[in-house]
């Protein structure tokens, strides 16, 4: 833990944590977690980088340590972009690197499209920059699942019973292939369950990673990625639900960007191969500072 606090944004208070060491002297890294609503816990291993630079985590409104209002009109990308801008201003992050993971890449993309100043680089980790393309990839992945699992998923989605235990267990088969391929300790699972903003996720995305029914289901910024001028890295896992083909496509639309695939990983490289992932991020940030 570092220096914790709260800032006020539209809808309530947002919690942040600034982690650094005595020796940090490089441009700070601001971390945008996934979800929507997943909170910062899964991104915590990035604090390893605080030996060189300040690393700032925060829980977006509606999850984790931040306030959890029940006004569903707050759950929009536009409001989260404003929240991010407010956070940077209040924390005096005039120069900063920004890493977004999963939904955090949507937030990062839309924030960059507002043309903010002082963003030294952008890291799109397991990106979702086209929800329709994400669902197309998911549908291809689903075709490789056991037939009985596919049947349960389809039946529950058609019958509106995606909140059932049957659907949850079937979805877990997909999750173990494409979201996290290693066992997560019970304590970590319980902490992340507590931190999860269920209403935010359901409202913005839907009942599962591969069944988009929320406000983000039509999200697609592929026609605007060419507007991003910040030096960028696109990274995903070999088995990622953010597929290598899609991630490479997004990379091809951002001039001068870099692209890497984490061998053996899916959507959780920070847990599946933390040493390799952290080494990749560290090296990229140091090149951008140089």
Helices and strands as residue ranges (DSSP letters): E 3-9, E 12-19, E 26-32, G 41-51, E 53-58, G 72-74, H 77-90, E 96-101, H 103-112, E 119-125, H 131-142, H 147-159, H 165-178, H 186-195, H 198-204, E 206-208, E 211-212, G 225-227, E 231-237, H 244-252, E 258-262, H 269-272, H 274-289
